[in-house]
Amino acid sequence: MEKWTPKHEAPEPLEGPVVATITGGTILWFVLFLAQLPFYGWFDDHGHTWWVWTPLAGAGLGLIGIWYVRGREAALKRAAAGDAASDTSGG
C-alpha cells in the first residue's frame, strides 16, 4: 500500500474575529447552563444531571479559550509590529 502524500501546499489558515467567536460561544454555553438550571429536579429524576453540568463545563473551557486566543492575538500583533519595525529600520 502506498503512503499518501499531499500533492500541493496546505492553504494558509483562515483568520477572522477569533476572540469574538470564542467569546460568543462561551456566552452561549453559559446561557444554556442558566436555561437548564430551573429544571434541575427533572434532570435529576431522570438521571440526566450531566445535561446541566455539560454547558457549565463548556463555559469554563470557553474562559480558558478566551484567555488563550487573546494572548495569541496579542502575540501576532507584536510579531507583526516587530516585522514592520525591522523592515523600516533595515534599509
Phi, psi and chi 1 to 4 in degrees:
 res  aa     phi    psi   chi1   chi2   chi3   chi4
   1 MET       -  133.6 -178.1  166.6 -128.0      -
   2 GLU   -84.0  137.7 -177.5  179.0  -30.3      -
   3 LYS   -72.3  136.3 -178.6  179.3  174.7 -175.4
   4 TRP   -77.3  130.7 -179.3   83.0      -      -
   5 THR  -129.4  140.5   55.1      -      -      -
   6 PRO   -67.6  145.8   21.5  -28.8      -      -
   7 LYS   -99.9   -0.8  -61.5 -171.5 -177.3  -20.1
   8 HIS  -147.6  165.8   52.6   79.9      -      -
   9 GLU   -71.0  148.9  -68.1  -69.1  -37.8      -
  10 ALA   -70.3  143.0      -      -      -      -
  11 PRO   -70.8  158.8   25.4  -32.2      -      -
  12 GLU   -65.5  145.9  -70.7  -67.5  -40.3      -
  13 PRO   -66.2  145.4   17.8  -25.1      -      -
  14 LEU   -76.2  132.4  -64.5  174.9      -      -
  15 GLU  -110.2  141.6  -68.5  -65.8  -28.6      -
  16 GLY  -154.4 -161.2      -      -      -      -
  17 PRO   -77.8   73.0   28.8  -34.6      -      -
  18 VAL   -64.7  -45.7  179.3      -      -      -
  19 VAL   -62.4  -43.5  174.9      -      -      -
  20 ALA   -64.6  -38.7      -      -      -      -
  21 THR   -65.0  -46.6  -57.9      -      -      -
  22 ILE   -67.2  -39.1  -59.5  -60.5      -      -
  23 THR   -63.7  -44.4  -57.7      -      -      -
  24 GLY   -61.8  -42.1      -      -      -      -
  25 GLY   -64.7  -38.8      -      -      -      -
  26 THR   -65.1  -43.0  -58.3      -      -      -
  27 ILE   -62.4  -41.7  -68.9  168.7      -      -
  28 LEU   -61.5  -44.2 -179.7   62.0      -      -
  29 TRP   -60.0  -43.0  -83.4  116.1      -      -
  30 PHE   -67.7  -38.7 -169.0   67.8      -      -
  31 VAL   -63.4  -41.1  167.1      -      -      -
  32 LEU   -61.2  -39.9  -72.0  171.1      -      -
  33 PHE   -61.2  -48.4  167.6   70.8      -      -
  34 LEU   -64.4  -35.8  -68.4  177.2      -      -
  35 ALA   -67.4  -31.2      -      -      -      -
  36 GLN   -88.1  -18.2  -70.3 -178.4   -5.1      -
  37 LEU   -58.2  -40.9 -155.3   52.6      -      -
  38 PRO   -62.9  -19.8  -21.2   30.1      -      -
  39 PHE  -100.0   19.4  -55.1  102.8      -      -
  40 TYR   -56.4  -39.4 -174.4   84.0      -      -
  41 GLY   -60.2  -43.7      -      -      -      -
  42 TRP   -63.3  -45.5 -176.3   90.3      -      -
  43 PHE   -60.7  -40.7  -72.3  116.6      -      -
  44 ASP   -66.0  -41.2 -168.1   30.5      -      -
  45 ASP   -62.2  -32.5  -67.6  -17.0      -      -
  46 HIS  -100.2    5.0  -68.1   86.2      -      -
  47 GLY    73.7   28.6      -      -      -      -
  48 HIS  -118.8   34.8  -63.3  -57.8      -      -
  49 THR   -64.7  -21.5   54.1      -      -      -
  50 TRP   -64.2  -22.3   65.8  -87.7      -      -
  51 TRP   -65.1  -30.0  -73.5    8.9      -      -
  52 VAL   -77.9  -42.5  175.7      -      -      -
  53 TRP   -80.6  -20.6  -57.5  116.6      -      -
  54 THR   -62.9  -46.7  -61.5      -      -      -
  55 PRO   -63.5  -32.0  -20.1   29.1      -      -
  56 LEU   -66.6  -39.7 -174.0   60.8      -      -
  57 ALA   -63.8  -40.3      -      -      -      -
  58 GLY   -61.5  -40.5      -      -      -      -
  59 ALA   -66.4  -40.4      -      -      -      -
  60 GLY   -64.0  -43.3      -      -      -      -
  61 LEU   -67.2  -32.2  -69.7  171.3      -      -
  62 GLY   -63.1  -37.3      -      -      -      -
  63 LEU   -62.2  -40.5  -68.5  174.5      -      -
  64 ILE   -63.6  -40.5  -64.7  169.5      -      -
  65 GLY   -62.6  -41.2      -      -      -      -
  66 ILE   -61.2  -46.1  -68.2  169.0      -      -
  67 TRP   -58.9  -43.5  170.0   77.3      -      -
  68 TYR   -65.8  -49.7  179.5   81.8      -      -
  69 VAL   -71.5  -28.8  -63.5      -      -      -
  70 ARG   -66.6  -41.4  -72.4 -175.1   70.6 -159.2
  71 GLY   -65.3  -40.1      -      -      -      -
  72 ARG   -63.7  -43.9  177.3 -176.4  178.2  -89.5
  73 GLU   -64.9  -40.1 -171.2  170.0  -79.7      -
  74 ALA   -63.7  -40.6      -      -      -      -
  75 ALA   -65.7  -39.7      -      -      -      -
  76 LEU   -64.0  -39.5  -70.4  172.8      -      -
  77 LYS   -66.8  -40.3  -74.4 -178.7 -178.0  177.5
  78 ARG   -63.5  -41.3  -79.7 -167.0  -52.2  -88.7
  79 ALA   -65.8  -40.7      -      -      -      -
  80 ALA   -66.5  -39.2      -      -      -      -
  81 ALA   -67.0  -38.4      -      -      -      -
  82 GLY   -65.5  -39.8      -      -      -      -
  83 ASP   -64.8  -41.2  -71.6  -13.6      -      -
  84 ALA   -66.1  -39.2      -      -      -      -
  85 ALA   -67.5  -39.2      -      -      -      -
  86 SER   -71.7  -30.2   66.3      -      -      -
  87 ASP   -68.5  -39.9  -73.1  -13.8      -      -
  88 THR   -77.6  -31.6   57.6      -      -      -
  89 SER   -89.4  -14.9   65.6      -      -      -
  90 GLY   -81.3  -12.6      -      -      -      -
  91 GLY  -159.0      -      -      -      -      -
